[in-house]
Amino acid sequence: MVGIGVASALLFQKITSHIAIVDAFPKKLEGEGMDFSHGSVLIGDPRIDFDTDFCVTSNSRVVIVCAGVRQEKGESRLDLTKRNTDIIKTIIPPLLSFSPNAVFVVASNPVDILSWVTWKVSGLPFHRIIGSGTYVDTCRFRYLISDRLGIAPSSVNAYIIGEHGDSQVPLWSGVNVAGVQFRDIIPNIGLETDEEKWHEISKEVMGLGATIRCLKGYSNIGIGLCVADIVNAILGNAQRVITVSTMIQGHFDICHEMYLSLPCVIGEHGVTKIVRQRMTEFEKKLFQNSANIVYNVQKDIKL
């Protein structure tokens, strides 16, 4: 369903004129492919290929990985790791053989560890493996802040970094609207001592994915739009700053080879730069804690 969300966002926004969809379930795949194809006359006549064979993806500029078993009720993203690692290890080599020059965007969960797995299995430079990471969390964060203020989400500048999961870190110290820093108005914003209780927004963000899955069975529209936006930045060599999961070794005293989200500049070759984010010592410790939590699972993965 995430793959369908991504394909819909790419096609309906006319980000690309050619997509190829691969799935292991031929009847479902054919139904989705036909459904898109029948509406193609209304969205600029894109070419839409679909097959169970990876060869249909040949010479892709961007490969989007959405494969994985569905998260079960009460199961954290990190619990998915070992089951989905085997899937990633199986599909990356053939995808790479058909599109050796592609940038890979990983949206499967747990996205940070699976982005690292994709990097290790592919042997590509890290900048060509991008995880969707906390981009969807950042969008939710901006939306909830804007909803409380009664302004457009695009007018709120805010980031969530770290794990796409329970240890994600909201950077309250950098939240601003038109350059007005929230922290200058409420010095303890985001902390439990904040009487206006802004910290409740970041707690809500953390649980929104589970809430959506509980209500409709899966979440795919928000993440689909986020992945499509990452692809748009790659195809257009936009050099835009997007919060994505990337290799963070050497940043903020992280010693391990691992993927977590930070604001990154995205262009035609993937991650061009990692923005050196300013944060408080408290936020830095939360980020390091997030790294420790993810690494404690990652270190037991056998490749």
C-alpha positions in Angstrom: 0.0 0.0 0.0 2.9 2.3 0.6 4.1 1.5 -3.0 0.7 2.4 -4.3 0.7 5.7 -2.3 4.1 6.5 -3.8 3.1 5.7 -7.4 -0.1 7.7 -7.0 1.8 10.7 -5.7 4.4 10.5 -8.5 1.8 10.1 -11.3 -0.9 12.5 -10.1 1.7 15.3 -9.5 3.3 14.5 -12.9 6.7 14.1 -11.2 7.7 11.5 -13.8 6.3 10.2 -17.1 7.4 6.6 -16.6 7.1 4.3 -13.7 7.6 0.5 -13.3 5.9 -1.3 -10.5 7.1 -4.7 -9.2 5.3 -6.9 -6.7 5.3 -10.6 -5.6 1.6 -10.9 -5.9 0.6 -11.0 -9.6 -3.2 -10.6 -9.3 -2.9 -7.6 -7.0 -0.1 -6.1 -9.2 -2.2 -6.5 -12.4 -5.2 -4.9 -10.8 -3.3 -1.9 -9.5 -1.4 -1.6 -12.8 -4.6 -1.7 -14.9 -6.3 0.8 -12.6 -3.4 3.3 -13.1 -3.2 2.7 -16.8 -6.9 3.3 -17.4 -6.6 6.7 -15.9 -3.4 7.6 -17.7 -5.2 9.7 -20.3 -6.1 12.1 -17.5 -2.6 12.5 -16.1 -0.5 13.3 -19.1 -0.3 9.8 -20.7 2.6 8.4 -18.6 4.1 5.0 -19.4 3.1 2.6 -16.6 4.9 -0.8 -16.6 4.1 -3.6 -14.1 5.5 -7.1 -13.8 6.7 -9.6 -11.2 10.1 -9.7 -12.9 12.7 -7.1 -11.9 13.8 -6.6 -15.5 10.9 -4.2 -15.9 12.8 -1.7 -13.8 15.9 -1.6 -16.1 17.8 1.7 -16.3 15.7 3.4 -13.6 17.1 6.7 -12.3 15.5 6.2 -8.9 14.5 2.9 -7.3 12.0 3.1 -4.5 11.9 0.1 -2.0 8.6 -0.4 -0.3 8.7 -4.2 0.1 8.3 -5.7 3.5 5.9 -7.6 5.8 3.2 -5.5 7.4 3.6 -4.3 10.9 1.5 -6.3 13.3 -0.6 -4.9 16.1 1.6 -4.0 19.1 4.8 -4.6 17.1 7.3 -1.8 17.0 9.2 -0.9 13.8 12.3 -2.3 15.3 10.6 -5.7 15.8 10.2 -5.9 12.1 13.9 -5.8 11.4 14.9 -9.4 11.1 11.9 -10.3 9.0 12.3 -7.5 6.6 16.1 -7.7 6.4 15.9 -11.0 4.5 13.5 -9.4 2.0 15.9 -6.5 1.4 18.9 -8.9 1.0 16.9 -10.8 -1.7 15.7 -7.9 -3.8 18.5 -5.4 -3.8 21.1 -7.3 -5.9 18.7 -7.8 -8.9 17.4 -4.3 -8.7 21.0 -3.0 -8.7 22.0 -5.2 -11.6 19.2 -3.7 -13.8 19.8 -0.1 -12.6 23.5 0.2 -11.6 23.4 4.0 -11.7 20.2 4.5 -9.7 19.6 6.4 -6.5 17.8 4.1 -4.0 15.1 5.4 -1.8 14.1 3.1 1.0 10.6 3.4 2.6 10.3 -0.1 4.2 10.3 -0.3 8.0 12.3 -0.1 10.2 13.6 2.4 7.6 16.8 3.4 9.3 18.2 -0.1 9.7 16.9 -1.3 6.3 18.5 1.8 4.7 21.8 0.7 6.3 21.2 -2.9 5.2 20.5 -1.7 1.6 23.8 0.3 1.7 25.8 -2.7 2.9 24.2 -5.2 0.5 24.5 -2.8 -2.5 28.0 -1.7 -2.0 27.0 1.7 -3.3 28.3 5.0 -1.8 26.1 6.0 1.1 24.8 9.2 -0.6 23.0 7.0 -3.2 21.0 5.2 -0.5 18.3 7.4 1.1 15.8 6.4 3.7 12.5 8.2 3.9 13.3 8.5 7.6 11.6 11.2 9.7 10.3 13.2 6.7 6.8 12.1 7.3 7.2 12.8 11.0 8.5 16.3 10.2 5.5 16.9 8.0 3.1 15.8 10.8 5.0 17.9 13.3 4.7 21.0 11.1 1.0 20.3 10.5 0.1 20.0 14.2 2.0 23.2 15.1 0.3 25.0 12.2 -3.1 23.7 13.2 -2.6 25.1 16.7 -1.5 28.4 15.4 -4.1 28.6 12.6 -1.5 29.1 9.8 -0.4 27.1 6.8 1.9 24.1 7.5 4.4 25.3 4.9 4.9 28.5 7.0 6.2 26.5 9.9 9.9 25.6 10.0 10.5 22.6 12.1 12.4 19.3 12.1 12.2 15.9 13.7 15.5 14.0 13.5 16.8 10.6 14.7 15.0 7.3 14.4 11.7 7.0 12.5 10.2 5.5 15.6 9.7 5.9 19.3 13.1 7.6 19.9 12.7 10.4 17.3 13.9 13.8 18.4 11.8 17.0 17.9 14.1 20.0 17.5 12.0 22.5 19.4 15.1 24.8 19.7 14.8 25.5 15.9 11.1 25.8 15.5 10.2 29.1 13.9 7.6 31.0 11.9 8.9 33.8 9.7 12.2 33.8 11.6 10.5 34.2 15.0 12.0 31.4 17.2 9.5 29.8 19.5 12.3 29.3 22.0 12.8 33.0 22.3 9.2 33.4 23.4 8.9 30.2 25.5 12.5 29.3 26.7 11.4 25.8 28.0 9.3 24.9 24.9 9.0 21.2 24.3 9.9 20.3 27.9 7.5 18.9 30.5 7.8 22.2 32.4 6.2 24.2 29.5 2.9 25.4 30.8 1.5 25.7 27.3 2.2 22.0 26.8 3.7 22.2 23.3 5.5 19.0 24.2 2.2 17.1 23.8 2.4 17.8 20.0 5.7 15.9 19.6 4.3 13.1 21.7 1.2 13.0 19.4 3.4 12.9 16.3 5.1 9.8 17.6 1.9 7.9 17.8 0.2 9.2 14.6 1.4 6.3 12.4 -0.1 3.7 14.7 -3.3 5.7 15.0 -3.7 5.8 11.2 -3.0 2.1 10.9 -5.6 1.4 13.6 -8.2 3.5 11.8 -7.7 2.4 8.2 -5.4 -0.7 8.4 -2.3 0.9 7.0 -0.7 4.3 6.4 0.3 5.2 2.8 -0.8 8.7 1.7 1.5 10.8 3.8 4.5 8.6 3.3 3.7 8.3 -0.4 3.7 12.1 -0.8 7.0 12.3 1.2 8.8 9.7 -0.9 7.5 11.4 -4.1 8.9 14.7 -2.9 12.3 13.1 -2.3 12.2 11.6 -5.8 11.2 15.0 -7.3 14.2 16.6 -5.6 16.5 13.9 -7.1 15.1 14.0 -10.6 15.1 17.8 -10.7 18.6 18.1 -9.0 16.8 20.5 -6.7 19.4 20.7 -3.9 16.6 21.1 -1.4 16.9 20.4 2.3 14.8 17.4 3.3 14.9 15.4 6.6 15.9 11.9 5.4 17.8 9.0 6.8 21.4 8.9 5.9 24.8 7.6 7.1 25.5 9.6 10.3 28.9 8.2 11.4 31.0 11.1 12.5 28.1 13.5 13.2 27.3 14.5 16.7 29.9 12.1 18.1 28.3 9.0 16.6 31.0 6.4 16.1 29.0 3.6 14.4 28.2 3.1 10.7 24.4 3.6 10.8 21.5 5.5 9.3 19.4 8.1 11.1 17.6 11.2 9.9 19.1 14.6 9.7 18.3 17.5 7.3 20.1 16.7 4.1 20.6 18.5 0.7 19.1 16.3 -2.0 20.2 16.4 -5.6 20.5 14.1 -8.7 23.1 11.9 -7.0 21.3 11.5 -3.7 22.5 13.2 -0.6 24.8 16.1 -1.5 25.4 17.5 2.0 24.3 16.8 5.6 23.3 20.1 7.3 25.2 20.7 10.5 22.1 21.1 12.6 22.3 23.4 15.7 20.7 21.9 18.7 20.8 22.1 22.5 22.9 19.8 24.6 19.7 18.1 25.7 18.6 17.5 22.1 22.0 16.2 21.2 21.8 13.7 24.0 18.4 12.6 22.8 19.8 12.1 19.3 22.7 10.1 20.7 20.2 8.0 22.7 18.2 7.4 19.5 21.3 6.2 17.8 22.1 3.8 20.7 18.6 2.4 20.5 18.8 1.7 16.8 22.3 0.4 16.9 21.5 -2.1 19.7 19.1 -3.8 17.2 21.3 -3.2 14.1 24.4 -4.9 15.7 22.6 -8.2 15.8 21.7 -8.2 12.1 23.6 -10.8 10.1 24.4 -9.8 6.5 
